[in-house]
Amino acid sequence: MARFIDILTSCVSRAAENISLIAFLALFPMFFFYHLAAAAGVLPYVFGSLWSSWNGIAAFLFVVLLAVTQKAFSVWDIAVLVLIAIFAGYALYHYFFGLTWQQSLAPALESIKLILGILSLYGIGRFWKRPDKTQKWLLLSSWAGIVLASLLLMNIENGAFVASDRFRNPNAATYQWFAQAFAFTSLACIAFAPSPRLLPIVVGISPVVLFVLSSRSDLISLSIVVFAWVALCVLIQPKKLSSVALALAVFSLAGTTLAVSSFSRATLPGPQKTEAKSAASTAVRNRQLELKDIAQSDSYKERAELLKYGVNDIISSPIVGKYAGQLQRGGFGGYIHNALSAWQNFGLIAFILYLTLALSALLIAARQVLLRNANSEWHFAFYVSLFTFLSVVAAKSVYWPLPALAWGLVAGLSIRKSQKVAFVSSEPGHKSNYQF
C-alpha cells in the first residue's frame, strides 16, 4: 500500500510540474498573443482579461496538488498562507464591518484577485522544474514571436508599440500588461536558453523590445537583471565573456537600428500630420525618453503625491493600516506604488512579512548563483527574485502578485535541495560535509 501511495504521489508530482509550465505559458507569452489578437479584433474578449480567470483555475489546482504531494508544509508555505490569511481577513472584515467607502466592491475584488494571483504564481514556482529541450525551444519560440510582433507593429514615428493606440481599441490591455508578459518570458529564456549561442541574442534584444513596449519600470528592472547576468559571467564563469561581448554587440546593433529607423525618421520632412496624430506620437515618445529627467515626469509627480498621501495613512494608523484609504481621495488605484502599499492597506505585520518574503527569496537565490555549481533553475529564481524585488521597491504595489513566483521558485528549490541532502546523509557510511 505504501509503495502504491509513493507511486501515485510521484505521478501527481510530475503532473504538477507539467501544469506549472502550462500555467507559465498561459500567463505570459500566450497572454501577450491572446490580447494582441483581441486588440486587433481577431478574437473576442472572454471573461475579461483571462488573467484572473486562469489564476483562479491554477490556484485551485495548485492548492489541491500541494495538499496531495506534500507530507508537511514548509516554512515558505506557512509564511505565504499567513500572508494570504491576512489579506483575506482584511478584505472580509472591511467589506462587512468597515467604513462606507471600505465596504465598496472594488477593494474586495482586488483583494480576491491578489489572493488568486499569489496562489497561482506561488504554485507555478513551487512545482517548477527545469524545462526539457522541447520545452526550452517552445519558450524561445514564444519569445521570438513576441519580439517580431512588437517590432512589426511598432509605431515607426516614436519607436513604441501600444496596442490601444495601434489598433485604436480603448478596451485593449494596457502597455504594462504586454511588457510584463514579455519581461517574464525573457527571464525564462535567459535562464533556459536551448543553446548557449542563442543566449546573447536573448540578452541583447530583450531590453530593446521592452523599450518599444513602453514600460519604464520593467525596462529598468530587466536592464539591472542583465547587468547581474554580466556580473555573474565575469565573476563565476569567465569562459562566458565571449557571450557577454556578443550580447553587448547585439544590444548595440538593435538599439542603434531602433534609434535610426524611428527617432531620426520623426525629424525628417514629410506629409503634414494631423494635430491629433502628432500629439499622440509625441506623448508616447516623451514618456519613453523621460528617463533622462524622470523627476519632471507627470507620472513621477503623480506617484510622489500618492506616496505622500499613503504615508499619511500609515502615520494615522501605523499598526493596522488604512485599508483602501485611497478611496477617500478618488479611485482604487491611488495607492502607494511600492511595497509600502502593503503597510498602507494591510497593516504593519503584513508589510513585514511581505518584505521578508521578497528579500529572503532574493538573498537565498543570490547566494546560490554565486556558487559555481548552481543550476539553471537557481539562476531563473535569482532573475525573477531580483526583477520582482526591484519592482516592488520602486514601482509596483502589493496588488501586483508577481513576487509570489519568486517565492515559489526559491521555496521549491530549497525544499528539493534539503530533501536531497537528507537522502544522501541517510546513506550508510556517508559523512556529510554540507555547510549551512
C-alpha positions in Angstrom: 0.0 0.0 0.0 2.8 2.4 0.9 4.5 1.6 -2.4 1.3 2.4 -4.3 1.0 5.7 -2.5 4.6 6.6 -3.3 4.0 5.8 -7.0 0.8 7.8 -7.0 2.5 10.8 -5.3 5.3 10.7 -7.9 2.8 10.7 -10.8 0.9 13.6 -9.3 4.2 15.5 -8.8 5.1 15.0 -12.5 1.7 16.2 -13.5 2.1 19.3 -11.2 5.4 20.1 -13.0 3.7 20.0 -16.4 0.8 22.1 -15.1 3.4 24.6 -13.8 4.9 25.1 -17.3 1.5 25.3 -18.9 0.4 27.9 -16.4 3.5 30.0 -17.0 3.0 29.9 -20.8 -0.7 30.9 -20.3 0.0 33.8 -18.0 2.9 35.3 -20.0 3.6 34.5 -23.7 0.1 33.3 -24.5 -1.4 36.2 -22.6 0.5 38.5 -25.0 -0.7 36.8 -28.1 -4.3 36.5 -27.0 -4.5 40.2 -26.1 -2.8 41.1 -29.3 -5.4 39.2 -31.3 -8.2 40.6 -29.1 -7.0 44.2 -29.5 -6.9 43.7 -33.3 -10.4 42.4 -33.2 -9.4 38.8 -34.4 -10.5 37.2 -31.1 -13.3 38.2 -28.6 -12.5 39.2 -25.1 -13.6 36.3 -22.9 -14.1 36.6 -19.2 -12.3 40.0 -19.1 -8.5 39.7 -19.5 -8.3 35.9 -18.8 -5.6 36.7 -16.2 -7.9 36.4 -13.2 -9.8 33.5 -14.7 -6.7 31.5 -15.3 -5.3 32.4 -11.9 -8.5 31.1 -10.3 -8.2 27.7 -12.1 -4.4 27.4 -11.5 -4.8 28.5 -7.8 -7.4 25.7 -7.2 -5.2 23.1 -9.0 -2.0 24.0 -7.1 -3.7 24.0 -3.7 -5.0 20.5 -4.4 -1.6 19.4 -5.7 0.2 20.8 -2.8 -2.1 19.1 -0.3 -1.7 15.8 -2.1 2.1 15.8 -2.8 3.4 17.3 0.4 3.7 15.4 3.7 4.3 18.6 5.6 4.2 22.3 4.8 7.5 24.1 4.6 8.2 27.4 6.3 7.7 29.1 2.9 4.3 27.5 2.5 3.2 28.6 6.0 4.5 32.2 5.6 2.6 32.6 2.3 -0.6 31.1 3.8 -0.3 33.5 6.7 0.1 36.4 4.3 -2.9 35.3 2.3 -4.9 34.9 5.5 -4.2 38.5 6.5 -5.2 39.8 3.1 -8.4 37.7 3.2 -9.2 38.7 6.8 -8.8 42.4 6.0 -11.0 42.2 2.9 -13.8 40.2 4.7 -13.8 42.4 7.8 -13.9 45.7 6.0 -16.4 44.5 3.4 -18.9 43.7 6.2 -17.9 46.0 9.1 -15.7 48.7 7.6 -16.5 52.3 6.9 -18.8 53.1 4.0 -16.1 53.5 1.4 -14.3 50.4 2.6 -17.4 48.3 2.0 -17.4 49.0 -1.7 -16.9 46.1 -4.1 -13.7 47.4 -5.7 -11.2 46.7 -2.8 -12.8 43.3 -2.1 -12.5 42.3 -5.8 -8.9 43.5 -5.9 -8.1 41.5 -2.8 -9.6 38.4 -4.3 -7.6 38.8 -7.5 -4.4 39.3 -5.4 -5.0 36.1 -3.4 -5.7 34.1 -6.5 -2.7 35.6 -8.2 -0.4 34.7 -5.3 -1.7 31.1 -5.1 -1.3 30.6 -8.8 2.1 32.1 -9.2 3.4 30.6 -6.0 2.2 27.2 -7.3 4.0 27.7 -10.6 7.2 28.4 -8.8 6.8 25.7 -6.2 6.4 22.9 -8.7 8.7 24.4 -11.4 11.1 22.0 -13.0 13.9 22.7 -15.5 12.3 22.5 -18.9 13.4 19.8 -21.3 14.9 20.6 -24.7 11.5 20.8 -26.4 10.0 23.0 -23.8 13.1 25.3 -23.9 12.5 25.7 -27.7 8.8 26.4 -27.0 9.8 29.2 -24.6 12.3 30.6 -27.1 9.8 30.4 -30.0 7.2 32.3 -27.8 9.9 35.0 -27.0 10.8 35.3 -30.7 7.1 35.7 -31.7 6.6 38.5 -29.2 9.8 40.2 -30.5 8.6 40.0 -34.1 5.1 41.2 -33.3 6.3 44.1 -31.2 8.8 45.3 -33.9 6.4 44.8 -36.8 3.6 46.6 -35.1 5.7 49.4 -33.6 4.8 53.0 -34.5 7.8 53.9 -36.7 7.5 57.6 -35.7 8.1 57.1 -32.0 9.6 53.6 -31.6 6.7 52.3 -29.4 4.1 49.7 -29.6 1.0 50.4 -27.5 -1.9 48.2 -28.5 -4.7 50.7 -27.7 -3.1 53.3 -30.0 -2.0 50.9 -32.7 -5.5 49.3 -33.1 -7.5 52.3 -31.8 -9.1 50.0 -29.3 -9.7 51.5 -25.9 -10.5 48.0 -24.5 -7.1 46.7 -25.3 -4.8 45.7 -22.4 -2.5 48.4 -21.3 1.1 48.6 -22.2 2.1 47.3 -18.7 0.4 44.0 -19.3 2.2 43.5 -22.7 5.5 44.5 -21.2 5.1 42.2 -18.2 4.3 39.2 -20.4 7.4 39.8 -22.4 9.7 40.5 -19.4 8.9 37.2 -17.7 9.2 35.3 -20.9 12.6 36.9 -21.4 13.7 35.9 -17.8 12.8 32.3 -18.6 14.7 32.4 -21.9 17.8 33.9 -20.3 17.8 31.1 -17.7 16.8 28.3 -20.0 18.2 29.1 -23.5 18.2 25.9 -25.5 21.6 26.8 -26.9 24.5 28.9 -25.4 24.9 30.5 -28.9 21.3 31.9 -28.6 21.7 33.4 -25.1 23.5 36.6 -26.2 20.7 37.3 -28.7 18.0 37.0 -26.0 20.0 39.1 -23.6 20.8 41.8 -26.2 17.4 42.1 -27.7 15.1 41.9 -24.7 15.9 45.4 -23.3 15.4 47.0 -26.7 11.9 45.3 -27.1 10.9 46.4 -23.6 11.8 49.9 -24.6 9.4 49.5 -27.6 6.7 48.2 -25.2 6.9 51.5 -23.3 7.1 50.2 -19.7 9.9 52.2 -17.9 9.8 50.2 -14.7 10.0 46.9 -16.4 12.8 48.2 -18.7 14.9 49.3 -15.7 14.3 46.1 -13.8 15.2 43.9 -16.7 18.3 46.0 -17.5 19.5 45.5 -13.9 18.9 41.8 -14.3 21.0 41.9 -17.5 23.8 43.7 -15.6 23.6 41.0 -12.9 23.9 38.3 -15.6 27.0 40.1 -16.9 28.5 40.3 -13.4 27.9 36.5 -12.9 29.6 35.7 -16.1 32.6 37.8 -15.2 32.8 36.5 -11.6 31.7 32.9 -11.8 32.0 31.8 -15.4 34.8 33.8 -17.2 34.5 31.4 -20.1 31.3 33.1 -21.0 33.0 36.5 -21.6 32.6 35.9 -25.3 28.8 35.7 -24.7 28.9 39.0 -22.8 30.7 40.7 -25.7 28.3 39.2 -28.3 25.3 40.3 -26.2 26.6 43.8 -26.0 27.1 43.8 -29.8 23.6 42.6 -30.3 22.2 45.2 -28.0 24.2 48.0 -29.6 23.1 46.9 -33.1 19.4 46.5 -32.1 19.4 49.8 -30.2 21.1 51.7 -33.0 18.7 50.3 -35.6 15.7 51.3 -33.5 17.0 54.8 -33.0 17.9 55.3 -36.6 14.6 53.8 -38.0 12.3 55.6 -35.5 13.6 58.7 -33.9 15.5 60.1 -36.8 12.5 59.5 -39.0 10.4 61.7 -36.8 12.6 64.6 -37.7 12.6 64.1 -41.5 10.3 66.3 -43.6 7.2 64.5 -44.9 3.5 64.8 -45.4 1.8 67.0 -42.8 0.4 65.0 -39.9 -2.9 65.7 -38.3 -2.6 67.6 -35.0 -4.1 64.7 -33.0 -1.8 62.1 -34.5 1.2 64.2 -34.0 0.3 64.9 -30.4 -0.3 61.2 -29.7 3.1 60.3 -31.1 4.9 63.0 -29.2 3.2 61.9 -25.9 4.5 58.3 -26.3 7.9 59.4 -27.4 8.3 61.8 -24.5 7.2 59.2 -22.0 10.0 56.8 -23.1 12.7 59.4 -23.1 11.6 61.0 -19.7 14.0 58.6 -18.1 16.7 61.2 -18.8 14.9 63.5 -16.3 12.4 61.3 -14.5 11.7 63.9 -11.8 10.0 66.1 -14.3 7.7 63.3 -15.5 4.0 63.8 -14.9 3.6 60.1 -13.7 6.5 60.6 -11.3 5.0 63.7 -9.8 1.6 61.9 -9.5 3.2 58.9 -7.7 5.0 61.3 -5.4 1.7 62.7 -4.4 0.2 59.2 -3.9 3.2 58.4 -1.7 2.7 61.4 0.4 -1.0 60.6 1.0 -0.2 56.9 1.6 2.4 57.7 4.2 -0.1 59.9 5.9 -2.5 56.9 6.0 0.3 54.8 7.6 1.1 57.5 10.1 -2.5 57.9 11.1 -2.8 54.1 11.7 0.7 52.5 11.9 -0.3 49.1 13.2 -3.4 48.1 11.2 -3.0 50.5 8.3 -5.9 52.1 6.5 -7.5 49.5 4.2 -8.4 51.1 0.8 -7.7 54.5 2.2 -7.1 55.8 -1.3 -10.8 55.6 -2.0 -11.2 58.7 0.2 -9.3 60.6 -2.4 -10.6 59.1 -5.6 -10.2 55.8 -7.5 -8.9 52.5 -6.1 -5.6 52.8 -8.0 -4.4 55.7 -5.9 -2.4 53.6 -3.5 1.4 53.8 -3.0 3.2 52.3 -5.9 5.8 50.4 -3.9 6.0 47.9 -1.1 4.7 50.4 1.4 1.3 49.9 -0.1 1.2 46.6 1.9 1.5 48.6 5.1 -1.0 51.2 3.9 -3.7 48.6 3.0 -3.0 45.6 5.2 -1.0 46.8 8.3 2.4 46.5 9.7 2.5 42.7 10.1 1.6 42.1 6.5 4.2 44.6 5.4 7.0 43.0 7.4 6.0 39.5 6.2 5.7 40.7 2.6 9.0 42.4 2.6 10.7 39.5 4.4 9.5 37.0 1.8 10.7 39.3 -1.1 14.1 39.9 0.5 14.6 36.3 1.6 13.9 35.0 -1.8 16.4 37.4 -3.4 19.2 36.7 -0.8 18.8 33.0 -0.9 18.8 32.9 -4.7 21.7 35.3 -4.9 23.7 33.1 -2.5 23.1 30.0 -4.6 24.0 31.5 -8.0 27.3 32.8 -6.5 28.2 29.1 -6.1 29.9 27.8 -9.2 27.7 24.7 -9.4 24.3 26.4 -9.3 21.9 25.0 -11.9 19.7 27.0 -14.4 16.7 26.7 -12.0 18.5 28.7 -9.4 19.5 31.3 -12.0 15.9 31.6 -13.0 14.9 32.0 -9.4 17.5 34.7 -9.0 16.5 36.6 -12.1 12.8 36.6 -11.1 13.6 37.5 -7.4 15.8 40.4 -8.5 13.3 41.7 -11.1 10.3 41.5 -8.7 12.2 42.9 -5.7 13.3 45.9 -7.7 9.7 46.4 -9.0 8.1 46.4 -5.6 10.7 48.7 -4.1 10.3 51.3 -6.8 7.1 50.9 -8.9 4.7 48.1 -8.1 2.1 47.9 -5.3 1.1 45.0 -3.1 -1.7 44.2 -5.5 0.9 43.1 -8.1 1.2 39.4 -7.3 4.3 38.5 -9.3 6.7 38.4 -6.3 4.9 35.1 -5.4 6.5 33.5 -8.4 9.9 34.2 -6.9 8.8 32.9 -3.5 7.6 29.7 -5.1 10.7 29.1 -7.1 13.0 29.6 -4.1 10.7 27.5 -1.9 10.6 24.6 -4.3 14.3 24.6 -5.0 15.2 24.9 -1.3 12.9 22.1 -0.3 14.2 19.8 -3.0 17.8 20.7 -2.0 17.2 19.9 1.6 15.5 16.6 0.7 18.4 15.6 -1.5 20.9 16.4 1.3 18.8 14.4 3.8 18.7 11.4 1.5 22.4 11.4 0.8 23.2 11.9 4.6 21.0 8.9 5.4 23.1 6.5 3.3 25.2 4.1 5.4 28.8 5.2 5.9 28.1 8.7 4.5 29.9 11.6 6.2 28.2 14.9 5.3 30.3 17.9 4.6 27.3 20.1 3.7 27.6 23.5 5.3 24.5 25.6 6.2 
